């Protein structure tokens, strides 16, 4: 009697989505490389814009004491972290809202609805934007430069917590982008909402503690902008409380859940030819 071979297949969560994302990223990158000059010009624009806040911070600290409780190295760490978090999210899922808005406006979203994958997962799997690749690289460079100016030694535990909170920060921006994508099923003109995402990002350029106790509470437990850079940077330098970590994490996970619920309900309102 022939022996039966038993094969155990280990299913990794979102494995299918990741494969699609990786292939989409490869094809999109090839497309961008066809027009290298355009990519180089855009990358230079990202570098100039990204360096504006760090250079301004250096200027401020050169003529004043700066922000109380934050050295120049710590502030650069915060700003570099924000650029890194925004860069990772934009690189991985930057087209989620824009592609959705465009397809809904042109009445072409029907093609996404008939594919063998839930629309939101498909939007995420095909949301990579290689155009943003310079942003996380710039963020890492600023972070390395900032760490060289720190007086506080960085422990392995703090570094691991830092990486975890960076992931939470990416989820925060992703949830906002997904919410904007969901709103495009309700409202035809949602480009102004997408611009609001950039406005929200600006609030994370500086420590949320400068907004006072009420502002800190608002930017932690209502709209957790602090999760984008303030808390990761605070964790790396050993200046964060367990309450802040747990609170920001729970709120961000709730926001991700809300964005999924919004997408699920909004897609029922979709009608072809521009909504």
C-alpha positions, -999 to 999 in steps of 0.1 A, spaced: 0 0 0 16 33 -11 25 57 17 3 87 18 22 119 20 7 143 44 14 179 35 8 206 61 1 240 46 7 269 70 -15 298 62 -1 332 69 -26 360 75 -30 383 45 -5 362 25 -25 366 -7 -28 403 -2 9 407 4 18 388 -28 -5 411 -48 10 441 -31 46 429 -39 38 423 -75 19 456 -78 49 474 -62 73 458 -87 52 467 -117 46 502 -105 83 507 -98 92 495 -133 67 521 -146 84 549 -126 118 538 -137 108 543 -173 106 580 -165 136 584 -143 139 621 -147 104 626 -134 111 604 -104 144 622 -97 126 656 -98 99 644 -75 124 629 -51 143 662 -49 110 679 -42 103 655 -13 138 660 1 136 698 0 101 698 16 111 671 41 142 690 53 123 722 58 111 714 94 145 700 106 164 729 92 139 753 108 143 735 141 181 738 139 177 775 132 153 780 162 176 762 185 206 782 173 190 815 184 169 804 214 165 776 239 139 759 217 111 738 231 112 733 268 121 697 278 133 688 243 168 691 231 176 697 194 186 660 190 153 649 205 132 672 183 151 661 152 144 625 163 107 633 165 106 650 131 127 622 114 103 597 129 73 616 115 89 616 80 97 579 84 61 570 94 45 591 67 69 577 42 62 541 50 25 546 49 26 566 17 50 541 1 29 511 11 -7 524 8 -4 559 -6 -28 553 -35 -56 538 -15 -76 570 -13 -65 586 -46 -72 555 -67 -106 549 -51 -116 586 -55 -106 585 -92 -124 552 -99 -156 563 -82 -156 597 -99 -152 581 -133 -177 553 -125 -150 527 -130 -151 511 -96 -173 483 -109 -141 465 -120 -129 464 -84 -161 450 -70 -162 420 -93 -127 408 -85 -122 378 -62 -112 399 -32 -129 422 -8 -127 458 -22 -109 473 7 -83 446 8 -78 449 -29 -74 487 -26 -48 482 1 -30 454 -19 -28 477 -50 -22 509 -30 16 510 -31 32 542 -44 69 538 -53 69 575 -60 73 580 -22 103 558 -18 127 586 -9 106 597 21 113 568 45 150 569 34 151 606 43 134 599 76 160 572 85 189 596 77 175 623 99 169 598 127 205 586 125 217 621 126 194 629 156 205 599 176 242 610 172 232 642 191 213 624 220 229 623 254 205 595 265 217 559 257 192 538 238 183 504 252 172 474 232 138 474 249 132 511 240 142 504 204 118 475 201 90 497 216 100 524 192 96 500 162 62 488 175 49 524 179 61 533 144 39 504 132 10 519 152 17 553 136 16 538 102 -18 522 110 -30 556 122 -23 573 89 -36 543 70 -69 545 89 -73 581 79 -65 574 43 -90 545 43 -117 567 58 -111 593 31 -114 565 5 -147 554 20 -161 589 20 -156 591 -18 -186 567 -21 -207 593 -3 -193 625 -17 -181 631 -53 -156 658 -44 -134 644 -17 -100 658 -28 -103 685 -2 -107 658 24 -75 642 12 -57 675 16 -69 675 52 -47 645 58 -17 667 51 -30 693 76 -33 666 103 2 655 96 15 690 103 3 687 139 28 659 145 59 679 136 63 691 172 58 675 206 21 674 214 29 685 249 32 721 236 -6 721 232 -11 717 269 -29 690 289 -62 692 270 -44 693 237 -22 663 246 -54 644 257 -71 653 224 -41 643 203 -38 610 221 -73 597 228 -95 614 202 -73 620 172 -41 602 181 -16 623 161 8 617 189 10 580 178 27 592 146 59 605 160 56 619 196 51 586 213 76 566 192 103 593 198 94 594 235 97 557 237 131 556 222 145 581 247 127 564 276 102 591 282 68 574 279 42 560 302 24 526 298 -9 545 298 1 565 268 13 534 249 -19 514 257 -42 543 251 -27 554 217 -26 517 205 -62 510 214 -75 543 198 -56 536 166 -69 500 164 -104 514 169 -98 539 141 -87 511 118 -119 491 127 -140 522 121 -124 527 87 -132 491 77 -168 496 88 -171 528 69 -158 512 38 -182 482 41 -212 505 45 -201 531 20 -196 507 -8 -233 498 -6 -240 534 -17 -218 530 -49 -235 536 -82 -216 536 -115 -208 567 -136 -196 590 -108 -219 580 -79 
